[in-house]
């Protein structure tokens, strides 16, 4: 799974968000390292919706602009949990190898 996709799913894990809210949350979670463009985000949301990981939540008009909200669905939560476990295992393997590189000071 691409990092941007993982971050989009993570942004939707705790609450439904509209597009700009997702963009802001992804930037916040990544420390500003990942900056999604609207076209990239909506293409990803269309793909994730087609895959059954994300679903439309609601629409509202704020200051004359339409906001479409999305939420993570059950399959999306399961996929996010699976990917989180996979990344945790990879990080653990990397940490283990890095520890083996350190000189033994004891």
C-alpha positions as CSV (number, residue, x, y, z in Angstrom):
1,X,0.0,0.0,0.0
2,X,1.3,3.4,-0.9
3,X,2.1,5.8,2.0
4,X,-0.5,8.3,0.8
5,X,-3.2,5.7,0.8
6,X,-2.2,4.5,4.3
7,X,-2.4,8.1,5.6
8,X,-5.8,8.7,4.0
9,X,-7.2,5.6,5.7
10,X,-5.6,6.7,8.9
11,X,-7.0,10.2,8.6
12,X,-10.5,8.6,8.4
13,X,-10.0,6.1,11.2
14,X,-11.3,8.3,14.0
15,X,-14.0,10.4,12.2
16,X,-15.6,11.3,8.9
17,X,-13.8,14.1,7.1
18,X,-14.2,16.2,4.0
19,X,-11.5,16.4,1.3
20,X,-9.7,19.5,2.7
21,X,-9.9,18.0,6.2
22,X,-8.2,14.8,4.9
23,X,-5.5,16.9,3.2
24,X,-4.9,18.8,6.5
25,X,-4.9,15.7,8.6
26,X,-2.4,13.8,6.3
27,X,-0.1,16.9,6.4
28,X,-0.3,17.0,10.2
29,X,0.3,13.2,10.7
30,X,3.3,13.3,8.3
31,X,4.8,16.4,9.8
32,X,4.2,18.2,6.5
33,X,6.2,15.7,4.5
34,X,3.2,14.4,2.6
35,X,1.2,17.1,0.9
36,X,-1.8,15.7,-1.1
37,X,-3.1,17.6,-4.1
38,X,-6.9,17.6,-4.4
39,X,-6.8,15.7,-7.7
40,X,-4.6,13.0,-6.1
41,X,-6.9,12.8,-3.0
42,X,-10.1,12.5,-5.0
43,X,-8.7,9.9,-7.3
44,X,-7.6,7.9,-4.3
45,X,-11.0,8.3,-2.6
46,X,-12.7,7.1,-5.8
47,X,-10.4,4.0,-5.8
48,X,-10.8,3.3,-2.1
49,X,-14.6,3.7,-2.4
50,X,-14.6,1.2,-5.4
51,X,-12.5,-1.2,-3.3
52,X,-15.0,-1.0,-0.4
53,X,-12.6,0.6,2.1
54,X,-14.1,4.0,2.3
55,X,-17.7,5.2,1.9
56,X,-19.5,8.4,1.4
57,X,-20.9,9.8,4.7
58,X,-22.7,13.0,3.9
59,X,-22.6,16.4,2.2
60,X,-23.1,19.9,3.6
61,X,-22.8,23.4,2.2
62,X,-20.4,25.7,4.1
63,X,-20.0,29.3,3.0
64,X,-21.6,28.4,-0.4
65,X,-19.2,25.5,-1.0
66,X,-20.1,21.8,-1.0
67,X,-18.3,19.6,1.4
68,X,-18.4,15.8,0.8
69,X,-17.5,13.7,3.8
70,X,-16.1,10.3,3.7
71,X,-15.7,7.6,6.4
72,X,-13.7,4.4,6.8
73,X,-16.0,1.4,6.5
74,X,-15.5,-2.1,8.2
75,X,-13.3,-3.4,5.4
76,X,-11.2,-0.2,5.5
77,X,-10.7,-0.6,9.3
78,X,-9.6,-4.2,8.7
79,X,-7.2,-3.2,5.9
80,X,-5.8,-0.4,8.0
81,X,-5.2,-2.8,10.9
82,X,-3.5,-5.3,8.6
83,X,-1.2,-2.7,7.1
84,X,-0.4,-1.3,10.5
85,X,0.6,-4.7,11.7
86,X,2.7,-5.3,8.5
87,X,4.5,-2.0,9.0
88,X,5.1,-2.7,12.7
89,X,6.7,-6.0,11.8
90,X,9.0,-4.3,9.2
91,X,10.0,-1.6,11.6
92,X,10.7,-4.2,14.3
93,X,13.0,-6.2,11.9
94,X,14.8,-3.0,10.9
95,X,15.3,-2.0,14.6
96,X,16.6,-5.5,15.4
97,X,19.2,-5.3,12.6
98,X,20.2,-1.8,13.6
99,X,20.8,-3.0,17.2
100,X,23.0,-5.7,15.9
101,X,25.2,-3.1,14.2
102,X,25.9,-1.2,17.4
103,X,29.1,-2.1,19.2
104,X,28.7,-4.1,22.3
105,X,29.4,-1.7,25.2
106,X,28.6,-4.1,28.1
